Amino acid sequence: MKKIFAAAAALAIGLSTSLALAQEKVTLQLKWVTQAQFAGYYVAKDKGFYKEAGLDVTIKPGGPDVAPPQVIAGGGADVVIDWMPSALASREKGVPLVNIAQPFKRSGMMLTCRKDSGIKSPADFKGKTLGVWFFGNEYPFLSWMSKLGIPTNGGADGVTVLKQGFNVDPILQKQADCVSTMTYNEYWQIIDAGLTPDDLVVFKYEDQGVSTMEDGLYVLEKNLKDAAFVDRMARFVKASMKGWAWARDNSDAAADIVLENDATGAQTIEHQRRMMKEINKLTAGSNGKLDTADFDRTVATLLSGGSDPVISKKPVGAWTHAIIDKAM
């Protein structure tokens, strides 16, 4: 009998080892540091959704010096999270990124201004200093200014662009009249720092007709010719969207999972839980399938740059439904 139990135990261990070895590796590069913006992926890993899909997923945090297109072009990731303006600009410059899924349905980007700057409408931007993120995040802003006909090289009829770090110090210290913010993050940093909503004037990019798609999943075009890669990505997308659905249904618990994965210890539970609630507004209604109308709107925005548009022509092959259809 002991021999039977021993044999059964050995078989169980062997099967467990085989299953573990069968887990296919996937590396995901985030656009920014570990925070609720990426909760769906951390949830999918924590809850075993990736494991159930036969995947061993490594999630690599981003940062101020990390450009996802460069990471994937260098072989450092299988799939990256990027904003569509950055991805399309990178594609035109020779990094053939393809959108395979779009978990975010709406944009959270804003320009937040001090009311005491005298700014009441975009027409008041002239002569002001505006904080702008770079590393691919500047494209929606540049398209907006082009649409308004406002130069970005300073002067009384233009705006002075302050290369904004990933903080809100310029508006707090009055180095800039306005700064770039997201509905789920930097806006609340300003509030937490002591300014009130009544002290601020907020311009949402969506309301200004320059809304572009954010936080999509992108892979290199050449890899889509590999059937095994397509199958692996389909399983990855399906498990990720399951993670996003769980995060919407369990907002606080999802934020807590994010915090458990934050090695920096710089995040607070209050901020992450608030961020999670705002993020859920942006992913609500998305099953992960890119709406081609959203793609076309983003492209039109990026092309409307006068003599200096973000992209010079409408991209071909910049998205595919093949993976999300297989996942669904």
C-alpha positions as CSV (number, residue, x, y, z in Angstrom):
1,M,0.0,0.0,0.0
2,K,2.9,2.4,0.9
3,K,4.3,1.7,-2.6
4,I,1.0,2.6,-4.2
5,F,0.8,5.9,-2.2
6,A,4.4,6.7,-3.1
7,A,3.8,6.0,-6.7
8,A,0.7,8.1,-6.7
9,A,2.6,10.9,-5.0
10,A,5.4,10.7,-7.5
11,L,2.9,10.8,-10.3
12,A,1.2,13.8,-8.9
13,I,4.5,15.6,-8.4
14,G,5.5,14.7,-12.0
15,L,2.2,16.0,-13.4
16,S,2.5,19.2,-11.4
17,T,6.1,19.7,-12.7
18,S,4.9,19.0,-16.2
19,L,2.1,21.6,-16.0
20,A,4.5,24.1,-14.5
21,L,6.9,23.5,-17.4
22,A,4.0,23.8,-19.8
23,Q,3.3,27.4,-18.8
24,E,4.3,29.6,-21.8
25,K,6.2,32.7,-20.9
26,V,4.9,36.2,-21.8
27,T,6.5,39.5,-20.9
28,L,4.3,42.6,-20.6
29,Q,5.9,46.0,-20.5
30,L,3.8,48.7,-18.7
31,K,3.7,52.3,-19.8
32,W,4.3,53.6,-16.3
33,V,5.0,52.5,-12.8
34,T,3.0,50.0,-10.9
35,Q,-0.4,51.6,-10.2
36,A,-4.1,51.0,-10.6
37,Q,-3.9,52.1,-14.2
38,F,-2.7,48.5,-14.9
39,A,-4.8,46.7,-12.3
40,G,-6.4,44.3,-14.8
41,Y,-3.0,42.7,-15.5
42,Y,-2.0,42.4,-11.9
43,V,-5.4,41.0,-11.0
44,A,-5.1,38.4,-13.8
45,K,-1.7,37.3,-12.5
46,D,-2.8,37.3,-8.8
47,K,-6.1,35.5,-9.3
48,G,-4.5,32.8,-11.5
49,F,-6.2,33.8,-14.7
50,Y,-3.0,33.7,-16.6
51,K,-2.0,30.4,-15.1
52,E,-5.3,28.9,-16.1
53,A,-4.6,30.1,-19.6
54,G,-1.3,28.2,-19.6
55,L,0.8,31.4,-19.3
56,D,3.6,32.5,-17.0
57,V,3.4,36.3,-17.3
58,T,6.1,38.7,-16.2
59,I,4.9,42.3,-15.7
60,K,7.6,44.9,-16.1
61,P,6.9,48.3,-14.6
62,G,7.7,51.4,-16.6
63,G,9.1,54.7,-15.6
64,P,10.2,58.2,-16.8
65,D,13.0,56.7,-18.8
66,V,11.2,53.7,-20.2
67,A,9.7,53.9,-23.7
68,P,7.6,50.8,-24.5
69,P,8.2,50.9,-28.3
70,Q,11.9,50.9,-27.7
71,V,11.6,48.0,-25.2
72,I,9.7,45.8,-27.6
73,A,11.9,46.8,-30.6
74,G,14.9,45.6,-28.5
75,G,13.3,42.3,-27.6
76,G,12.6,43.2,-24.0
77,A,8.9,42.4,-24.2
78,D,6.3,40.4,-26.1
79,V,3.6,42.9,-25.7
80,V,3.5,46.5,-24.5
81,I,1.0,49.0,-23.2
82,D,1.1,52.3,-25.0
83,W,-1.1,55.2,-26.0
84,M,-2.2,55.1,-29.7
85,P,-0.6,58.4,-30.7
86,S,2.8,57.2,-29.5
87,A,2.3,53.8,-31.1
88,L,1.3,55.2,-34.4
89,A,4.2,57.7,-34.4
90,S,6.6,54.9,-33.6
91,R,5.1,52.8,-36.4
92,E,5.7,55.6,-38.9
93,K,9.3,55.9,-37.6
94,G,10.0,52.2,-38.2
95,V,8.8,50.3,-35.2
96,P,5.8,48.4,-36.7
97,L,3.5,48.2,-33.7
98,V,0.1,46.7,-34.1
99,N,-2.9,47.2,-31.7
100,I,-4.2,43.7,-30.7
101,A,-6.7,44.9,-28.0
102,Q,-8.0,48.1,-26.5
103,P,-9.1,47.7,-22.8
104,F,-9.5,51.5,-22.4
105,K,-12.6,52.9,-24.1
106,R,-12.2,56.5,-23.0
107,S,-9.4,59.0,-22.5
108,G,-8.4,60.3,-19.1
109,M,-6.1,63.1,-20.3
110,M,-6.6,66.7,-19.2
111,L,-4.9,70.0,-19.0
112,T,-5.4,71.5,-15.5
113,C,-4.9,75.2,-15.0
114,R,-4.8,77.6,-12.1
115,K,-7.9,79.8,-12.1
116,D,-5.7,82.8,-10.9
117,S,-3.8,82.5,-14.2
118,G,-6.8,84.1,-15.9
119,I,-7.4,81.1,-18.2
120,K,-11.1,80.6,-18.8
121,S,-11.0,79.0,-22.2
122,P,-8.4,77.6,-24.7
123,A,-8.3,81.0,-26.3
124,D,-6.6,82.2,-23.1
125,F,-3.6,79.9,-23.5
126,K,-1.7,82.4,-25.6
127,G,1.2,83.8,-23.7
128,K,1.0,81.2,-21.0
129,T,3.3,78.4,-19.9
130,L,1.9,74.9,-20.2
131,G,3.4,71.8,-18.7
132,V,3.6,68.9,-21.2
133,W,4.7,65.3,-20.8
134,F,7.0,64.0,-23.5
135,F,8.3,60.4,-24.3
136,G,5.4,60.0,-26.7
137,N,2.8,61.6,-24.5
138,E,3.1,65.0,-26.1
139,Y,1.4,64.1,-29.4
140,P,-2.3,64.8,-28.3
141,F,-1.2,68.2,-26.9
142,L,0.6,69.1,-30.1
143,S,-2.4,68.1,-32.2
144,W,-4.7,70.2,-30.0
145,M,-2.5,73.3,-30.2
146,S,-2.3,72.8,-34.0
147,K,-6.1,72.6,-34.2
148,L,-6.3,75.9,-32.2
149,G,-3.7,77.5,-34.4
150,I,-1.5,78.3,-31.4
151,P,2.3,78.0,-31.9
152,T,4.3,76.1,-29.3
153,N,7.5,78.1,-29.5
154,G,6.5,80.8,-27.0
155,G,5.7,84.5,-27.6
156,A,2.6,86.5,-26.9
157,D,0.6,84.7,-29.6
158,G,1.9,81.2,-28.7
159,V,2.5,79.1,-25.6
160,T,5.7,78.3,-23.8
161,V,6.0,74.5,-23.4
162,L,7.5,73.4,-20.1
163,K,8.8,69.9,-20.3
164,Q,6.9,68.5,-17.4
165,G,8.3,65.7,-15.2
166,F,5.8,63.1,-14.0
167,N,4.6,65.3,-11.1
168,V,2.6,68.4,-10.6
169,D,5.2,70.6,-9.0
170,P,5.1,73.3,-11.8
171,I,1.5,74.2,-11.1
172,L,2.0,74.1,-7.3
173,Q,5.1,76.4,-7.5
174,K,3.5,78.6,-10.2
175,Q,6.2,77.7,-12.7
176,A,3.4,76.8,-15.2
177,D,-0.1,78.1,-15.6
178,C,-1.3,74.7,-16.6
179,V,0.0,71.1,-16.3
180,S,-0.8,67.8,-17.9
181,T,-2.9,65.6,-15.7
182,M,-4.9,62.4,-15.9
183,T,-8.4,62.1,-14.4
184,Y,-7.2,59.2,-12.2
185,N,-3.9,60.4,-11.0
186,E,-2.2,63.9,-11.2
187,Y,-5.4,65.9,-10.9
188,W,-5.8,64.3,-7.4
189,Q,-2.2,65.0,-6.6
190,I,-3.0,68.7,-7.1
191,I,-6.0,68.4,-4.8
192,D,-4.1,66.5,-2.2
193,A,-1.4,69.2,-2.3
194,G,-3.8,71.8,-1.1
195,L,-5.5,73.4,-4.1
196,T,-9.3,72.9,-4.4
197,P,-11.4,72.2,-7.5
198,D,-12.6,75.9,-7.2
199,D,-8.9,77.0,-7.7
200,L,-8.7,75.1,-11.0
201,V,-10.0,75.1,-14.5
202,V,-9.9,71.7,-16.2
203,F,-9.9,71.0,-19.9
204,K,-10.6,67.4,-20.8
205,Y,-9.1,66.4,-24.2
206,E,-12.3,64.4,-25.0
207,D,-14.3,67.6,-24.6
208,Q,-11.9,69.6,-26.9
209,G,-12.4,67.2,-29.8
210,V,-8.8,65.9,-29.6
211,S,-9.6,62.6,-27.8
212,T,-7.1,59.8,-28.6
213,M,-7.0,56.2,-27.5
214,E,-4.9,55.3,-24.5
215,D,-3.5,52.1,-22.9
216,G,-3.9,49.7,-25.8
217,L,-2.0,46.4,-26.1
218,Y,0.6,46.4,-28.9
219,V,2.9,43.7,-30.5
220,L,5.4,43.7,-33.3
221,E,3.8,43.1,-36.7
222,K,6.2,40.3,-37.7
223,N,5.2,38.2,-34.7
224,L,1.6,38.0,-36.0
225,K,2.8,35.7,-38.7
226,D,3.5,33.1,-36.0
227,A,0.4,31.0,-35.3
228,A,1.8,30.0,-31.9
229,F,2.4,33.6,-30.9
230,V,-1.2,34.5,-32.0
231,D,-2.6,31.7,-29.9
232,R,-0.5,32.8,-26.9
233,M,-1.6,36.4,-27.3
234,A,-5.2,35.4,-27.6
235,R,-5.0,33.6,-24.3
236,F,-3.2,36.5,-22.7
237,V,-5.8,39.0,-23.9
238,K,-8.7,36.9,-22.7
239,A,-7.2,36.4,-19.3
240,S,-6.3,40.2,-19.1
241,M,-9.9,41.2,-19.9
242,K,-11.1,38.8,-17.2
243,G,-8.8,40.7,-14.9
244,W,-10.3,44.0,-15.9
245,A,-13.8,42.7,-15.4
246,W,-12.8,41.5,-11.9
247,A,-11.3,44.9,-11.1
248,R,-14.5,46.7,-12.0
249,D,-16.5,44.3,-9.8
250,N,-14.0,44.5,-6.9
251,S,-12.5,47.9,-7.1
252,D,-10.9,48.2,-3.6
253,A,-9.6,44.7,-3.7
254,A,-8.1,45.3,-7.1
255,A,-6.3,48.4,-5.8
256,D,-5.0,46.3,-2.9
257,I,-3.6,43.7,-5.3
258,V,-1.8,46.5,-7.2
259,L,-0.2,47.8,-3.9
260,E,1.0,44.3,-3.1
261,N,3.0,44.4,-6.3
262,D,4.4,47.8,-5.8
263,A,8.0,47.3,-4.8
264,T,8.7,51.0,-4.3
265,G,6.3,51.5,-1.4
266,A,5.6,55.0,-2.7
267,Q,1.9,54.5,-3.3
268,T,-0.9,54.9,-0.7
269,I,-3.9,52.8,-0.4
270,E,-6.2,55.8,-0.4
271,H,-4.8,57.1,-3.7
272,Q,-4.8,53.7,-5.4
273,R,-8.3,53.0,-4.4
274,R,-9.5,56.4,-5.7
275,M,-7.4,55.8,-8.9
276,M,-9.0,52.4,-9.4
277,K,-12.5,53.9,-9.3
278,E,-11.5,56.5,-11.9
279,I,-9.8,53.9,-14.1
280,N,-12.9,51.7,-14.0
281,K,-14.8,54.6,-15.7
282,L,-12.3,54.4,-18.6
283,T,-12.5,50.7,-19.2
284,A,-16.3,50.3,-18.7
285,G,-18.0,49.1,-21.8
286,S,-14.9,47.7,-23.4
287,N,-14.6,44.0,-24.2
288,G,-11.1,44.6,-25.5
289,K,-12.0,45.0,-29.1
290,L,-10.8,48.2,-30.7
291,D,-13.6,50.2,-32.2
292,T,-12.5,51.2,-35.7
293,A,-14.3,54.5,-35.3
294,D,-12.1,55.3,-32.3
295,F,-9.0,54.4,-34.4
296,D,-10.2,56.7,-37.2
297,R,-10.9,59.5,-34.8
298,T,-7.4,59.2,-33.3
299,V,-5.8,59.1,-36.7
300,A,-7.7,62.2,-37.8
301,T,-6.6,64.1,-34.7
302,L,-3.0,63.2,-35.3
303,L,-3.1,64.1,-39.0
304,S,-4.6,67.5,-38.2
305,G,-1.3,69.1,-37.5
306,G,-1.0,71.6,-40.4
307,S,2.5,71.6,-41.7
308,D,3.8,69.5,-38.8
309,P,1.3,66.7,-38.1
310,V,2.2,63.9,-35.6
311,I,1.8,61.4,-38.5
312,S,2.0,62.2,-42.2
313,K,-0.4,59.6,-43.6
314,K,-3.2,57.2,-42.4
315,P,-1.5,54.0,-41.1
316,V,-2.2,50.7,-42.8
317,G,-2.1,47.5,-40.8
318,A,-1.8,49.3,-37.4
319,W,-4.5,47.2,-35.8
320,T,-5.9,43.7,-36.0
321,H,-9.0,42.0,-34.6
322,A,-7.5,38.6,-35.2
323,I,-6.3,38.1,-31.7
324,I,-9.3,39.6,-29.8
325,D,-11.7,37.6,-32.0
326,K,-9.8,34.4,-31.2
327,A,-9.9,35.4,-27.5
328,M,-13.6,36.0,-27.5
